[in-house]
Amino acid sequence: MNAPNKSGWKPEMNASEDGMHNGPATSTGNRALMLEEPLLFEIGNVETTGVDLPEPKADAPNRLGGMDRAEPIGLPGLSEPETVRHYTRLSRQNYGIDLGLFPLGSCTMKHNPRLNEKVARMPGFADVHPLQPVDTVRGAFEVINELAEWLISLTGMHGIAMSPKAGAHGELCGILCIRAALEARGDAREVILVPESAHGTNPATAAFAGYRVEDIPANADGRVDLEALKARLGPDIAGVMITNPNTCGLFERDMKAISDAVHDAGGFVYCDGANFNAIVGRVRPGDLGVDAMHINLHKTFSTPHGGGGPGSGPVVLSEALAPFGPLPYTARTRDGVVHLVEEEQADAFSQEHFGGKMQSFGRMTAFHGQMGMFTRALTYILSHGADGLKQVAEDAVLNANYILRSMEDLLHAPYAHSGPCMHEALFGDKGFGGDLSTLDLSKALIDEGYHPMTMYFPLVVHGAMLVEPTETESKAALDQFIQAFRTVAERAKAGDESMKQAPFYAPRRRLDETLAARKPKLAWEEGE
Ligand SMILES: *Cc1c(COP(=O)(O)O)cnc(C)c1O
């Protein structure tokens, strides 16, 4: 392959030139049946096209109103087979959930069932348009509403906002509900409390909504320090944002006591529900006093994420917050039909659900949310059933504990003493030899065939490695991963300096991540 190119693109140096793996360098940069691939701009040609359009008629009326393009657009052209090969070659350099175990902690990288995809592609779902007349999309409203009812009953909450498009967007929705509820009672509060171990989106959301963020310390067990929290509560505290299970992979056992204390002080409880996978079917956050919680459909309910698709972050709300949620929402009225409610109304449904006319903080999105994700999540829920969802949580926790107990003799496991973990196992870099780091271990894991785990998060553990296998991995798959993980952990403890050069076998070697972050090249320029 390796079409001639204009920019002087050269294949990356073969790893063998470092003497690091056997065999001579190849002249192309290709390795076995893995082909190197330049950028589209480097192989494409403005004169080439994959389509054959007729010349416009000379006497055709020009309706561009003087907006005719003055210069060529400069997009690279390729024939159809060249285009297909370009993207297929690139895809082979990628790692995905359909290739192997994806241990990213906090991300819940579970298998995306094919049944979900099949249902989402049914024309009645796939081809609906958000501007279609309401009467032609009744089925879509039924799907949204049925999913909403499932999420409400799984969480034991009162209401739900379906439109937020990701976890972080859901956090914003929940915090805006809290602010609207406080404003409605003329109570301007300024501070949101967030534990040290929180996901970065929590303090970012609170700050974005105009609150001052203060840390809540953790105790030696890795959980929220209840006494420290209670000591800080007062008339300036709008609420707390707590992740449960938390980002150390532990269940916050004092959640009910935390909620009671916050409510007594006039505040609200936001729960980051990104880790709901560990407790779905077993714990209802509503019973723990939670006022608002987002659910990542792209984590707990198996819809694709990352490069694979958009997220969806519905937010369940307590009775106190439901009247302040965003518009639009779906409502099944007395006639048995699901309606899309776009404006605050004083109808029977509002009376029953909001105790009167809604006082919505407004809209979060132009339309109703991520239809494709709703369809997939509902398919997942219905194919598991209530008993199956409970088993999801049990298997996810069992798998994570299997990893924790298989590694704790080798790797520092800071909270292993405080009992079983939930859905993810947390390790630190204590005891690594030489000046080896978590980054070196992760790069060596790539050579062993695995995408690395989440690194350096949560911040409370030095050189953190957060591993979340999810329930979709078999024992055989876990054993294979553990073998690779133990190998690189042993090398790190022994101070094997060659790890600093890893990865040796990946399509690209170690990148200058600082340069990439500080001076990202976001656009291709000719000759660069
Ligand atoms: C993933 C995650 C979020 C953010 O969710 P997005 O859908 O990525 O915006 C927030 N908190 C925790 C604990 C998470 O794991």
The ligand as a MOL file (V3000), in Angstrom:
LIG
                    3D

  0  0  0     0  0            999 V3000
M  V30 BEGIN CTAB
M  V30 COUNTS 15 15 0 0 0
M  V30 BEGIN ATOM
M  V30 1 C -18.5140 8.6550 33.9300 0
M  V30 2 C -18.6840 9.3750 35.1860 0
M  V30 3 C -19.2290 10.6700 35.2170 0
M  V30 4 C -19.5200 11.4920 33.9760 0
M  V30 5 O -20.3580 10.8870 33.0610 0
M  V30 6 P -20.2870 11.2630 31.5020 0
M  V30 7 O -21.4130 10.5200 30.9020 0
M  V30 8 O -18.9450 10.8430 31.0170 0
M  V30 9 O -20.4640 12.7580 31.3990 0
M  V30 10 C -19.4350 11.2560 36.4480 0
M  V30 11 N -19.1120 10.6160 37.5860 0
M  V30 12 C -18.5790 9.3780 37.5940 0
M  V30 13 C -18.2680 8.7170 38.9070 0
M  V30 14 C -18.3390 8.7180 36.3930 0
M  V30 15 O -17.8130 7.4910 36.4010 0
M  V30 END ATOM
M  V30 BEGIN BOND
M  V30 1 1 1 2
M  V30 2 1 2 3
M  V30 3 2 2 14
M  V30 4 1 3 4
M  V30 5 2 3 10
M  V30 6 1 4 5
M  V30 7 1 5 6
M  V30 8 2 6 7
M  V30 9 1 6 8
M  V30 10 1 6 9
M  V30 11 1 10 11
M  V30 12 2 11 12
M  V30 13 1 12 13
M  V30 14 1 12 14
M  V30 15 1 14 15
M  V30 END BOND
M  V30 END CTAB
M  END
